[in-house]
Structures are given as C-alpha cells and as structure tokens.
Amino acid sequence: MRTLTLLTAAHLVHLAFTSPTSSGPASDADSVTTTTFTTTIHTGVPVLVYATESVCPRSAPLDAPVPSQAALPPPQDWCIGEIFCPGELLQTINVAHLFSDPKTFVDRPTLKSYLDVLADFYALKLRYPHLTEADLVDFVNANFRGEGQELEGLTLHGLNPHPPFVDNVSDPLVRAFSLEVNGFWTQLAREENVTAVQGGLCPVESTFIPLKHPFVIPGGRFREQYYWDSYWIIQGLLQSGLYDTVNDTLQNFMSELECFGFIPNGGRTYYLNRSQPPLFIHMLYDYVTTTNDNSILERALPLAEVELAWWQTHRSVQVTSPFTNKTYSVARFAVHNTAPRPESYLTDYQTVHDPALPIPLTTEQAAEVYSELASGAETGWDYSGRFEAIPAYGSAGLRSLNVRNTIPVDLNSILYKAHLLLADLYDPANMSAISSHQSAAAELREAILDLHWDADKLAFYDFNLTSNSRNSVFSMATFYPIWCGIIPSEVLESEDKAFGHFAAINMVMERYNGTMPATFLDWTGQQWDAPDAWPPHQYIILQALRALPSNITSSPAPSPPPGSSSYALVPAGQLNMSEADLPSQPILGTSRNASATGPGADISAMDGTVVNGGRAREGEGWADKLQRELANRYYTSVFCSWHATGGTLPGLLDRLPDEQLVLTNSINNTGNMFEKFSILDVDLSGYGGEYTVQAGFGWTNGVLLWVAATYGDVLVAPECPPLSILVSPLVVSAEADVVDDKDWRGMAGMVLVFLLGIVGQAFFF
C-alpha cells in the first residue's frame, strides 16, 4: 500500500510541473550506458559533451561475490519510490561499488516500469543466492538508462555574443576571456527530455523533478537545477543579458514552492528532505531591479512568504543569549534523516560502518550521523570543520558533525536580508506586509549582533547550542552579515577596526598565491576547508567591502610592524590559530615552503601591491585596494586553471604545448572551469571532500562575469606560474629537514587532483 502511495505522489509531482505531452516508447538506443556521445549546439561556442560512466565494479573482479552489508536503515517517509530510496536495491548496488560516484546510479532513469525493475531484482536474488558483481552489472545494464538522460541541451535564445559590460574591461586578454565565458552558458543550459522522463506508455522511474522551464545547471555531477548555486549563476546571467533565462529559473523555483512548500537542495527527489541557503528572494529582487519586470511579483510575492514561513516553521529555534539574557527566534540547518543520502549512499554508509571503528555505532548513533550528514549538505558547505565538534581528518571528523546544534551566522544573515528585500518589493500601499518584514529583520539583526558578533576579535562566529557560546572557527561566514547590510557599530566608528574585520583578506593576498579559503583548517581533508577557495565567498567578500561607507575606508592599508608579516595586522584571537599553524604556501618552482612566520611569509607582496593583484593606484584606500587585489586574484585563479587544462584564445593566448598539458592530463581537453580553486597555486583546482573536483561551472562563470563587469577597469592580464612546478618534489619546510604531516597531505592532494580528477572532467556535461 505504501508503494502505491509513493508512486501516486511521484505521478502528482510530474503533473504539477508539466503540461500533458504525448511521447512514444523509449528506444533501445537509450539503454546504452558505456558510450560517450556529443551534441553540437550551433552557437559558435565549444561542443556539448555528454558522458555516461560504464557499469563496472570499482573494487572487485566480476566473478567476486557482492560484499556483505549492514542491516538496512529504516524507510524514509520523505523519499519517493523503492528503487532510488534507501532500501535493499539501492544498498546492494552501492556496496558492490559499481560506480566511482554514488550519484551516478540514482541519476539513471529506468528502462522499464518500477514494478518490472523490482521484479528483475528479486528474481535475480532468488536465482542467484550468492550474487556476483557481474550479476549486478548485467542487471543495471538491462534496467537503467545512462545518467542524466532526463535532460537535454538547448539553444539559449537571446545570448548576446558581446554584452555591454565588456566595453568597460580595459585589458584585451581579460576582455577576450570574459567573452569566452559569456558563451559558456550554452553548454550549461538544459530542459526536460520529455520522452526520457515520461517513458511512453510504460512510465519509467526517475529521480528527476520535472520542470516546465529551461534552466542552467552547475555542471559535472550536478546535472539538474540547484538552489543556492543559482544565485551566482543569475549574477552572471544578468550581466550576459539573459533575462528570460533568469525568469525561467525563478519560475521553476516558484513551482517547487507551490508543490513542496519549500525549495529543495536540487532538482531530484532524493533532495526532498532538505533545502539550501535561502536565496530565492535575493534572486527575485536582483531580477526585478535589473529588468523592472514587476509582473513576476503577482506570483512571486505569495510564494516568497511560503519560503520564509517554511524556514520559520521547520528550521527555527528559540535561543536565549548568554550575553544579554534576551531570547530570539533564529534559524539553523536541521534535516530529519536516518539513512544514507541516496546520491551519496556509499560515502555515508562507509562513514557510519567504518571497519576502523573500535566500537561500531549503535542504530541510534548511526541515525544521528545520517541526520547530521544531510544537515551538513543543507548548509551548502558539505563539508567543513566549521561544523565539526572536533575537526579531524576524513570520516572521523564527519562522525562528530554538530550542524543541528549550530546557529549559523550566514543563514540568519541571509534571512535578515530576505525580509528587507521582500519588504522593498511590496507595493508601498501594503504597509502591513512591509512593516511585518521590517520588524522581523530588526529582530534578526539584534540576534546576529548579540549571538554572533565578537567585538574584541572583530569577527562574526557561529553560535553553538551545545556549549551555549560562540564557536571559535574563523570562516568566510564572518563576511555574510556586512554583505547583507549588518555593520557593527565598532566597524562604523573606527577605520582601524573596520580594517581589522577584513585583515585576513589582506593577509591572504600577501601570503598566498590564490584567493580566500573557506576556513584556515587544512587538516580535515574536507572541501570547504583550506586550501580550497570557493567563488561565492569571493563575491560575498567583495560585496561586503563595497558595502562599507567611504569615511572608514579611505586611508591606505596599514603596514605590519618591523620584523612581522601581515598576520600581525589580524586582531588577536580572530583566527584562533598561531601564524605557524596557518596553511603552508609552497614557493612555486622550488621544493621549499615560504617562511612560516615573519616577513618572509608574505611572499606575494611587492611594490605596494601583490602578485596578480592588478595595478596599484595612487591614493587608493584600503577597501579599494583589497577589492582590486581579490578581484584580480579570483580572475587569475579561474583563468590560469582553465589555461592549464587546455584553454586557448586564438590570436591572444596560445594553447600550452602537449609536454605541459600532459601534466594535467589535458592533451585532448579545451579548458576546465572548476567549481573551486586552490589558495596555494592559481594553476590548480581545489580538491578533497567526498567527490572529485567538478568542472562546468555555473557559479564560477557567474562570479567571473560579475567581477569583469564590476572591476573591468582594474583587471589586468593574469600571470600564470609554469606548469612544471606541479611535478616538483614534495614541499619541504624551509625551517626543518623533514616533511610534516600537513605538508605530505597538502602536496598529495595537489598531485591527486591532477592524476585522478582532471581526465574525467574533460567530459563534464
């Protein structure tokens, strides 16, 4: 009976998002899962490439028995269907490790009805009491299409090959690369493949949430529309003049609000237990103020209220401040989930059932870990030592995730701004709605300044319900409040303190080769920690700097005391780590690290600016200086890693020779736009976490176009280090004769990202 109910729900989901369409039966060609094929969109931009992963055991020969498995987790009320939800079929496929990425399987629509697929699976088990890996390979090949085939590419109508903003970009190379990235939207545009989703007369089972309108995907394994990614995608689409595509994206989100009452993490049914940072109202406001299209508000305003009500009802708690004894309603990330996430099933399963555990987790403890893992995914920072009770390497740290007991400063800042933006979108005559949202914003502002702001350290920190105090991990979340318009009085009253809040930005520009890491924790192995830097954070920091009034930003940046590095300018205790404990910066082209302390640590500083920081201007205030440097450094990170993987601009930028490109496995590649970058080398993508670094990439493109439009007059041609340094010996401390653990892990990651990741990303769409 439960199966029929879930199937009915899946059918209703489809009807809610699509108008009736007839289609023929699926063709046999759709069942091919081991062939790479290409589709050309005639827009003058690079070819779209779709690739499917071969079904092949990753850790055993074909005649090996399928590994034994732990007891099944309980059924999940939020999950639709029996094939792609936690259960016997999904767990068996995952423990066999047929795919390098667990998401691959749950993104494969069936070739048959769900009843036929289940019948084949249970018949297989009856026929072969001791299943082999080959049995499962045959089962998958006979019952499932290639991943992502519910979607197809489309031509983006209205794409301007020369958007107006590029006329303000001074440097010819920067201008040419901006135009190249402007054309990449066509590679990421998708719409529903109706035939694959509906399956003709015999409906197929799929995790795809059908959407009426086209959208832009992030890229790589992220084959569907995603929630918070779309905010930065939209920033770029607006610069490209693709207003209809922005409208389509918002319409899809509104359909999800109508159907589910919230916006899920992404466009798959396995995301229906969680959301992501709530930026829908921010996107809506940017669209309306850019286009003056107020017609969208008739549908959007009631649904914006639904969005905020969901966060208030399902994600808010009452917290009494230990500092003022005042009680506030604040939001957190908290997902009810007691099983592995379907798209990361094997990863979560292995985190809980790690054979290295001295004592296995109880059923209750396992359920808690699964809930924390899903909650960590809802943060968008999956994963970071920021949310670990005890930041540690790998799954050991993830088992100490404490997301649900964390009040995140970034989430509450986003909600604060959402209330203000929504109030601004209402007709002035609707004073009741305006006043209600202004009042809610004021209450959140007071809570953020009380719970999260440390006036001594001049930074915002998450609040910990477990300890009833602020956490001490310094992260890029500290810049969200000012981005959203919450500027503490200490910052407004003192230029020195205003600089102190941003002093870590200055330190990174002078100390490292790349941009700002999510945190300075470089021993967790998680992708939202050092040495990884993420495009959204660079955008948020730049916007926060732009939000400061000129009277506290006009003086030159201070210099460190004699014998000290830029670390000395960071307020005491703000980073919660000594200078020597910061990530080590290799001296590119050598086998040494920069000095861990003192002036020698600032290896990027030179002549009043920094390497890849643009041209210093006379009379420049410190905030303008940091914006110029960070904007140039971000542009450099994107450009150099793209060039290092085969990118070229005819007439302006030669393709690297094969003897260079072989170092990045990119001889047959045309340049990758990565999702994240390394602070240690602008030629590198980021690395670490539960999946291989992805290319595409929606928010990278969006932030780059916004940076070009906003800082085009101060951007200069990037200087990329020679690729030969990628095969240098292990980085050795300049002050010791041995390589410490941190150095081994850092260099191993730098090498692995190329040896293991880049080849697969040549086929990233």
Buried (B, 14 or more C-beta within 10 A) or exposed (E): EEEEEBBEBBEEBBEBBBEEEEBEEBEEEBBEBEEEEEEEBEBEBBEBBBBBBEBEBEEBEEEEEBBEBEEEBEBBEBBBBBBBBBBBBBBBBBBBBBBBBBBBBBBBBBBBBBEBBBEBBEEBBEEBEEBBBBBBBBBBBEBBBBBBBBBBBEEBEEBEEEBEBBEEBEBEBBBBBBBBBBBBBBBBBBBBBBBBBBBEEBBBBBBBBBBBBBBBBBBBBBBBBBBBBBBBBBBBBBBBBBBBBBBBBBBBBBBBBBBBBBBBBBBBBBBBBBBBBBBBBBBBBBBBEBBEEEEBBEBBBEBBBBBBEBBEEBBBBEBEBEEEEEEBEBBBBBBBBBBBBBBBBBBBBBBBBBEEEEEEBEEEEBBBBBBBBBBBBBBBBBBBBBBBBEBBEBBBBBBBBBBBBBBBBBBBBBBBBBBBBBBBBBEEEEEEBBEBBBEBBEBBBBBBBBBBBBEEBBBBBBBBBEEEEBBBBBBBBBBBBBBBBBBBEBBBEEBBBBBBBBBBBBBBBBBBBBBBBBBBBBBBBBBBBBBBBBBBBBBBBBBBBBBBEEEBBBEEBBEBEEEBBBBBBBBEBBBBBEBEBBBBBBBBEBEBBBBBBBBEBBBBBEEBBBBBBBEBEEEBBBBBBBBBBBBBBBBBBBBBBBBBBBBBBEEEBEBBEEEBBEBBBBBEBBBBBBBBBBBBBBBBBBBBBBBBBBBBBBBBBBBBBBBBBBBBEBBBBBEBBEBEBBEBEBBBBBEEEEBBEBBEBBBEBBBBBBEBBBBBBBBBB
